[in-house]
Amino acid sequence: MMDQLKRRFFQGLMNGPFSMTVECPDDADYQGPGPDPELEPDQRAQRIVDALSLDEVISCLGGYKSMAFPAIPKAGLPSIWFTDATSGPRIFGPCTSMPSPLNLAASWNPALAGNYGRTVGEETRTRGAYVILGPGVNIYRNPTGGRNFEYMGEDPLLAGILAEEYIKAAQKAGAICTIKHFAANNSDYDRHRASSDVDPRTLREIYLPAFERAVRRAKVGSVMTAYNPVNGIFASAHRELITEILREEWGFDGFVMSDWLSLYDTAGPVQAGLDLEMPKADWFSRERILQALEAGEIREEQLRTMVCRVLTVFFRMGAYDNPVIPREPIPIGDPDHREAALAIALEGIVLLKNGDSTAIATPASGVDDSPAGPQTTPRELPPLPLTPPEDRTMRIMLAGPFQEKFPRGGGGSCLVRSPAHTQVFASELAKDLGSGAEILSWDHQRSFMKELGPEDTVIFLGGFDEDRQSEAYDRDWQLPKDQLLVLGKLMNRRASQGFKLGVVLFTGGGVETRSWLHQVDWLVWAGYPGQEGPEALSRLLSRRDTFSGKLPFTMISRWDDLPSNHYYVDNPGSIALRRVFLDQGKVTKRQPWSMPYKEGQMVGYRAFAGWNTSAGSEPLPLDAADATPAFPFGFGLSYTTVELGDVQIKQRPDVDNPDEDRWDAQVTLTNTGDLPGKPTLQLYLEDPESSLPRPARSLLAFKKITLPALGSRTVPLSWSLRDLAFYWPEKAAWVAEAGVYRIHGGFSSGETRLVGEIHLDETRLWSYKEGKPEARE
């Protein structure tokens, strides 16, 4: 109870006086210097910076009014406004409340990621802001991580591809994206002090690739550093990350800002390559900057370079050349944006159990994606979809804390203001099921419980609201005790009355289900589906649309099954106000402590696949033969069956990189059911012989398609030489070794079969210099 009160207090601050919601820009009379076509953006920026005094330069090193880059009156440049936008813009009034990025990842659909970015970009611009503080691509390492819902799952390839499409679309709409939080920000238990102590190879292979893709392929405009130290050095002062990797290796030409209140000294961030302190100048204040200059810890030239990098991005993206006064805001009910939110919600909700359908087909027989599942007899019908019988009214009773209003999302800086357009799940379900169903509330009509029978259904809607799952602290592994109590009562009644019991989970990741899963008939992971969530869930349960979501994380069965949990804190759900509020950034009072990443690359599904056996890898703190996830990465049921057929793989030169090769695969999928489906084919890489140990499975490529009933389709996939490689720290290079690589295909990481092999004739080593691949034998 006390922990819950602390959480509620924090959310009151984040969404009350510290919500960073402002009414409108107050310097809209500045219209910028106008077009200057004879100069490039960096030349325009340099000309302005050269004309500034030292004091004027210093005034540009920190944020203005918590959410803006300050105006430069001498140059006629207005403030450039930023906005939190994890699930939609958060300033200048209400906006479309989008599903969480974790729901987007559950769609496995890059096209929807583009629609997500376009929607957020358009609403950001029409509300007077230019810079989106997102997307986030930190990896889901532990299920209790407070901000897991803000990110895109446990696999860097999935997160990177979706983030790339999001960024391209948002920046095309005129906004500037900020990829965050750089880097290894995978815990909110004690985010200012817990040092992510991770080896170089794991950092490169797991925690950095999504950032690299955002920089090299999407050309993201800004990067935000993390709160946490990385290997003992605060991310905001980490020269290796900011300058050596981000700028020199990846060729990043944007600007780097701090997360809010995440600087801990003055000289360190300047020397590391940070450009802007947010939300205001504290360690970059005039007094501290002048002291550092006088002590010789920093140089004036560095300060001018910092401001120039920021201005260059703003000129490049047209922020100073377009009017700052907001256009007529896109209304909350804008049909295009509502449709985008609904489409993501529909594909980002995952059906995990439907009768006996949790059984996984054997690799030899391919994959049975049927809701009935391989253990259901022909006489039995799965409990979903909800289908009213012809001879009586079907009663559906809603129970749990979210029967009347779904959670808006996780808490903290991502919580979007409630939109004017609000749906009620009971009303949506009644509309979709028609007169053959009666929707009841367990809390208010318990007397009806005794009348429920085998044709009826109780739906328990539970999980974590914005108080329980949020930035700044982690959450519990189990459902809240009050919810488990209600669920237990329902399971007892189900045993005696025979009605069907379904559970819908609103969580930002995995939760303990082992103790109760066998007593429910179906289970849906809804994540945080946004403002269109009630309609989306109703359409899926009633089969107006088909389930097509796939988990972007592994939902483990037991806490100890995941190796990373062995190196995590003992009680992640506990909350202390000192960790959340007090002495943050005051390292003299609260010294950093080590959070080891000893599991290495064995994050999520990789741990359950194990190591390849060729390089003498160290054992994990679990017996892989005895550890089976409740639901594997990439898993999700539908209302039809899909078979994986013939696979053809061909090698060809890479037209973009002549020194490298690509591989194209063509896979035949057949819908054997009488309903349309949207399967996601997943290919996983195995390198059976390597000089360094490698996970036995790593996501290599994926493709989501639409299949008509009884239809077949040939699915194209491709990958590059880099996708075969591992990082070799001693060589400071990516290495693709000569030999045989195995390709496994299927519909989740837990149900793949060998579909082909490829051969690499010679070993290739390469590093990146100035953003270009440098091949080395």
C-alpha positions, -999 to +999 in steps of 0.1 A: +000+000+000+028+024+009+046+017-024+014+024-043+010+058-025+045+067-034+039+059-070+007+079-070+026+109-055+052+107-082+026+106-110+009+136-095+041+155-098+049+143-133+014+151-146+007+181-124+031+210-118+060+192-135+040+179-165+059+202-189+026+211-206+027+247-218+000+267-235+018+280-266+052+294-277+057+329-264+082+342-290+063+335-322+072+369-335+107+357-343+105+342-378+142+333-384+167+349-408+149+336-439+162+314-467+199+316-474+202+293-504+238+300-512+250+285-478+248+250-465+231+245-431+264+241-413+277+273-430+246+292-419+250+279-384+286+288-383+280+323-395+256+329-367+278+313-340+308+334-351+288+365-345+278+356-309+296+368-278+308+342-253+279+350-230+255+346-259+270+312-267+267+301-231+231+311-231+225+284-258+239+255-238+208+248-217+171+244-222+145+272-220+113+268-200+121+231-196+111+222-232+128+244-257+161+254-272+164+292-264+158+320-288+188+339-302+174+375-305+206+388-321+200+365-351+162+367-350+160+330-342+129+319-322+129+292-295+126+257-309+101+236-288+105+200-279+078+175-268+077+142-251+061+119-276+064+083-266+027+077-273+019+111-289+029+147-283+025+159-247+025+197-249+002+224-264-030+205-256-045+171-261-035+148-290-041+114-305-032+088-278-013+062-297-006+026-286+027+022-267+059+015-287+059-020-272+025-025-289+040-012-321+068-038-318+042-065-312+027-056-347+061-066-363+049-043-391+074-016-404+046+000-424+027+007-392+059+021-377+060+046-405+023+056-399+031+060-362+060+083-369+040+103-395+011+108-371+033+119-342+054+141-366+023+159-380+007+165-346+040+177-332+044+203-359+008+215-359+011+221-322+041+244-325+069+220-316+097+207-338+117+181-318+102+148-308+118+133-278+117+098-292+116+070-302+132+049-276+151+018-285+165+005-252+164-032-250+139-051-228+163-069-205+142-076-174+104-080-174+100-055-145+117-026-162+097+005-156+100+019-191+098-013-211+065-002-226+083+029-241+107+007-261+104-019-288+112-052-273+142-074-266+156-078-301+179-051-316+170-060-352+132-057-346+137-025-327+160-010-352+139-017-383+108-002-366+126+028-353+141+035-388+107+036-404+093+057-375+121+083-378+120+085-416+083+092-416+083+117-387+112+137-401+096+137-435+066+153-418+089+181-406+097+170-371+132+162-357+134+128-339+156+121-309+167+085-305+170+076-268+184+067-243+220+063-253+229+038-240+222+006-220+194+023-201+175-009-192+164-003-156+145+023-138+150+009-103+178+034-095+183+051-129+208+078-118+231+054-100+229+019-114+259+015-136+252-008-166+284-028-165+284-045-199+312-060-219+321-044-253+309-073-274+275-074-257+272-036-259+279-038-297+257-068-305+227-062-282+224-026-269+238-004-297+226-018-331+192-001-330+209+032-323+233+026-351+205+019-375+187+051-365+218+071-372+232+054-403+200+045-421+173+069-408+196+099-404+181+108-370+186+145-361+192+141-323+204+117-297+195+118-260+219+103-235+208+081-206+207+087-169+228+057-160+265+053-160+279+028-185+308+008-171+312+034-143+311+065-166+279+085-168+263+083-202+262+121-205+300+123-201+309+091-220+334+101-247+337+066-261+299+064-267+292+100-278+323+109-298+342+077-307+313+054-316+284+078-323+302+105-343+334+090-355+323+054-363+287+059-373+291+093-388+264+110-368+261+147-378+233+158-355+233+171-319+234+153-286+212+164-256+211+151-221+181+135-205+164+157-180+187+164-149+213+139-160+245+159-159+268+154-130+297+178-138+307+204-164+339+194-181+331+158-185+301+162-208+318+190-228+348+168-234+327+138-243+308+157-270+274+166-254+258+197-269+228+206-248+218+203-212+181+198-205+158+210-191+179+240-183+215+250-178+227+238-144+261+222-149+263+243-181+253+275-163+273+307-170+290+305-136+302+269-140+311+272-176+333+303-169+349+284-140+358+255-162+371+278-189+393+296-164+406+263-150+415+251-186+391+221-183+373+232-215+378+256-244+356+283-259+360+266-293+343+235-279+313+256-267+309+272-301+310+238-318+283+226-295+259+254-304+268+251-341+259+214-342+224+222-328+218+251-352+229+230-381+202+204-375+176+231-371+186+247-404+188+214-422+153+204-411+138+239-419+130+247-383+141+283-387+127+288-422+092+277-416+067+297-396+069+290-359+033+300-352+013+267-351-010+260-380-045+250-372-040+219-349-051+186-363-083+178-344-083+149-319-109+131-340-089+134-372-100+103-392-065+096-406-048+097-372-075+077-355-072+051-382-034+049-377-039+045-340-066+018-345-045-001-371-015-003-347-038-014-318-053-041-339-020-056-349-003-049-316-026-070-293-015-106-289-036-137-283-015-160-261-039-187-251-072-200-266-084-232-251-055-257-255-038-236-281-007-227-260+009-260-272+037-254-297+039-275-328+070-297-332+097-283-355+094-313-378+057-306-386+061-269-390+039-245-372+002-248-362-010-212-357-045-223-350-065-210-320-078-245-315-042-258-313-029-293-318-044-307-286-080-297-293-104-324-305-126-317-336-157-316-314-144-287-293-146-251-303-121-226-290-136-201-265-126-172-289-141-156-309-170-146-287-200-160-306-235-156-291-255-188-294-287-188-315-311-201-289-303-178-259-287-145-250-250-149-242-239-131-210-205-115-209-194-102-175-166-077-172-144-078-141-112-063-129-099-027-125-100-018-162-135-029-171-147+007-175-116+025-186-084+011-201-051+024-188-040+054-209-005+041-209+025+037-187+033+067-164+058+095-164+068+117-193+050+095-219+015+099-204-006+117-230-035+139-220-068+122-223-083+129-257-118+142-263-125+110-282-130+083-255-143+048-260-159+024-235-151-012-240-185-025-229-202-003-255-179-014-282-184-051-274-222-047-273-221-030-307-199-057-322-218-087-308-253-073-313-285-082-295-273-118-289-251-107-260-257-089-228-227-071-212-226-070-174-203-056-147-191-079-120-186-052-095-222-038-098-242-069-107-227-098-088-261-114-084-259-124-120-228-145-113-249-175-102-268-175-135-237-178-156-233-211-174-211-228-201-223-206-229-213-174-210-180-157-205-163-136-178-135-113-190-110-101-163-092-069-174-062-064-152-025-054-151-007-021-143-020+014-147+003+045-149+008+046-112+022+010-111+042+010-143+062+042-151+096+057-156+117+064-124+109+030-108+104-006-117+072-026-111+064-060-095+067-093-113+033-105-101+000-089-107-012-067-078-025-087-049-060-072-050-063-083-087-051-118-079-077-120-052-105-112-076-091-135-102-089-163-077-126-158-068-135-160-105-115-192-110-133-208-081-167-199-095-156-211-130-148-245-116-184-249-103-204-231-129-185-239-161-185-205-177-155-195-198-129-172-182-107-149-202-080-126-191-068-094-208-035-080-195-025-043-197+012-044-189+044-030-203+059-064-206+058-099-191+042-108-159+039-140-138+012-163-152+023-197-141+002-198-109-031-192-127-027-196-165-040-232-164-073-221-148-083-196-175-097-204-210-080-177-229-054-150-224-047-117-243-018-094-239-031-059-247-001-038-236-012-002-236-033+000-268-040+038-268-073+056-273-086+031-299-078+002-276-114-006-266-126-008-303-095-028-313-099-054-285-137-057-292-131-062-329-105-089-322-126-108-296-156-108-318-136-118-349-144-086-369-106-086-373-081-114-368-054-115-341-020-110-357+002-096-329+034-114-319+053-109-287+083-086-290+097-101-258+099-135-241+072-140-214+090-162-190+074-188-167+096-185-137+116-155-125+148-175-123+145-188-158+159-156-173+197-153-169+196-115-166+173-117-136+201-134-116+221-102-119+192-079-111+180-064-078+161-087-054+130-067-051+126-046-082+090-035-074+100-017-042+101+021-043+120+046-023+114+083-026+152+089-023+158+068-054+131+086-073+134+122-062+161+131-037+197+138-044+194+128-081+225+140-099+244+146-066+270+119-069+288+131-037+257+120-017+247+089-037+276+071-054+269+048-084+268+011-079+273-018-103+246-036-121+264-064-139+254-077-173+271-111-169+245-129-191+262-112-220+244-117-253+219-142-237+191-117-235+155-129-238+150-157-264+187-161-269+190-176-234+165-203-242+182-212-274+216-215-256+251-211-270+265-228-301+289-254-288+320-247-308+338-222-287+336-235-251+311-210-239+305-206-201+273-221-188+243-199-180+227-198-145+199-220-157+195-255-172+182-247-207+167-281-210+144-275-180+136-238-187+107-232-210+091-198-215+054-194-209+053-178-243+083-174-266+095-143-284+076-138-316+047-160-305+010-151-310-021-170-321-047-162-347-080-175-361-065-195-389-037-220-396-006-213-417+020-237-431+055-229-440+065-245-473+094-244-497+124-221-491+149-209-517+180-188-508+203-171-533+234-150-528+241-118-548+264-088-547+251-058-526+245-030-549+250-004-522+282-020-508+301-036-537+326-053-513+297-071-495+271-097-504+234-101-497+212-131-495+176-132-508+152-158-495+118-168-509+095-187-486+060-201-495+033-196-469-001-213-472-032-204-453-049-237-446-079-222-428-111-207-440-104-172-426-079-146-437-047-143-417-017-120-411+012-143-403+047-130-395+075-152-409+107-151-388+141-163-399+168-170-372+205-174-377+227-202-363+265-201-367+274-236-355+312-231-357+327-198-346+359-186-329+339-169-302+307-184-286+275-172-302+238-176-293+223-206-312+195-183-325+195-147-335+167-130-354+180-126-390+149-113-410+111-111-407+081-103-428+045-098-421+020-105-448-017-108-454-030-142-466-066-148-479-084-179-468-069-210-483-044-188-502-007-191-507+020-164-511+057-164-518+074-141-492+106-123-500+132-117-473+169-106-474+199-100-452+234-087-456+269-099-447+269-077-416+238-096-404+260-128-402+288-112-382+297-110-346+318-083-329+353-093-320+366-068-293+403-078-296+402-070-333+379-040-329+360-053-359+329-071-370+337-106-383+318-129-406+338-161-406+341-185-435+319-216-431+283-228-430+255-208-415+221-224-408+188-206-413+158-216-392+123-204-401+091-204-382+065-182-365+083-177-331+117-183-316+103-214-299+089-232-330+115-230-358+128-256-382+159-257-404+150-243-438+184-239-454+221-233-452+244-207-467+282-209-473+307-181-469+339-189-487+362-164-469+363-146-436+355-109-438+365-084-411+355-047-412+352-017-390+336+017-396+355+048-401+338+081-407+306+062-413+319+041-442+327+004-441+364-004-442+369-040-453+399-059-440+411-094-446 
